[in-house]
Amino acid sequence: MITYQEAEQYISDIPKFAGKHTLEDTQRLLALLTGNTIKSKIIHVAGTNGKGSVCAYLRSVLMESGSSVGMFISPHLETTRERISIGNDMIPEEEFVRIFEQVRRVVREDDRQCILNGQEPGSNHPSYFEFLFMMAMTYFKEKAPEYIILETGLGGRLDATNSVSGKSVCVITEIGFDHMQYLGNTLEKIAGEKAGIMEPSVPVVFADKRPSVTGILKKYAEEKGCPVHFVTKDDITEINIGNKTIDFSLRTGYYKYVGLSLNGSACYQTENASLAVKTLEILMQKDKRICEESIRRGLMKAYWPGRMEEVFPGIYLDGAHNEDGIEAFLNSVKEIPCEGRRLLLFGVVQDKQYEKMIRQIASADLFSEVAVTVLETDRSASLEKLREIWGQYKICCFFHQDAQEAYHHLLSDRKEADIIYIAGSLYLIGQMKSLMRRIPDD
């Protein structure tokens, strides 16, 4: 039996020798692993921003309603095991290794058959994401939760998670510019890729924010005969950001929810929570355990790390990693009272539109000081390039070769009334969460 560390290393090395495959390839391997006999109700979630939060709200309410819930998400922040969970518990290390071995055996046997058919050795090995998705579905087959929540990777139509059928409901969160090299360089093209998760006659829920995007989603839904349910800006009212909580009211086609409460300070979470409520109202039609009270309790208990998360008093982590994410982050920063200065720790990967993200931050004129860092990944934007971009703006910046150094710089300069924010990449959020487990906040 291999160790957990060896299994995780094998998976981490997959991008070195395997590429993405067709949905038919994934379906064929899934059939070998699960026999296509998973009976759980499947909720499929796609979008650019907010997918993980919507999944977290759905899971929390379903659990509060008495259901067992499996969830597959990406990316992870600190450990690969975060991607596969039952209830609030990520898959244990020993289970991870056992399921890993099951999937690897099937993959190796499939490879042998491919070689016999004249194909190159390893040519059909699943990609990193595909392999983890197969592990998740194999695990869920054994545990048989009542619901399975699947979060897409970066797309929809060709995403490995879209190899499943028989979905109960599909959810599409806010659509913005991200992964354009794969999904297209217009919002309409990106929306079309995300809309690919829709299944004939299966209800779909989405946010009605941009007319062009709404038009594409409605068009795809009409073609597939999918009942459409959406959340508009006008549906969410009476937003009140208090001390570490947000209260709001929501009008849906069924109810008027007054005084819903969320943990945290991120005002953008009202939209994500509202999408979850709309989805739950669809499920409620067949699952009478879901009710207004379980929705209220579940929303309040939900927790999703790295989304305007106050890890220490006056120190916030937010996984804003694209233009829309930065805009939402800045709007939330404005709403959080600050009697001192606002300080920012910023790091970003090179394949994001970080020039635009930096311009947004500089133009907002919210931060007195920015500590810019390089991330612990080959994808990190270089310090030289970041220095060049930040240098275009009149803002006090310091540049650091690692996140710990940048963090200690801000801590050493921080006054009692100052607030530190950390944003720019989920890689940075994961690094900082691990770092903060090892060091104090002062």
Buried (B, 14 or more C-beta within 10 A) or exposed (E): EEEBEEBBEEBEEBEEEBEBBEBEBBBBBBEBBBEEEBEBBBBBBBBBBBBBBBBBBBBBBBBBBEBBBBBBBBBBBBBBBBBBBBBEEBBEBEBBBBBBEBBBEBBEEBBEEBBEEEEEEEEBBBBBBBBBBBBBBBBBBEBBBBBBBBBBBBBBBBBBBBBBEEBBBBBBBBBBBBBEEEBBEEBEEBBBBBBBBBBEEBBBBBBBBBEEBBEBBBEBBEEBEBEBBBBEEEBBEEEEBEEEEBBBBBBBEEEEBEEBBBBBBBBBBBBBBBBBBBBBBBBBEEBEEBBBEBBBBBBBBBEBBBBBBBBEEBBBBBBBBBBBBBBBBBEBBEEBEBEEBBBBBBBBBBEBBBBBBBBBBBEBEBBBBBBBBBBBBEEBBEBEBBEEBBEEBEBEBBBBEBBBBBBBBBBEBBEEEBBBBBBBBBBBBBBBBBBBEEEEEE
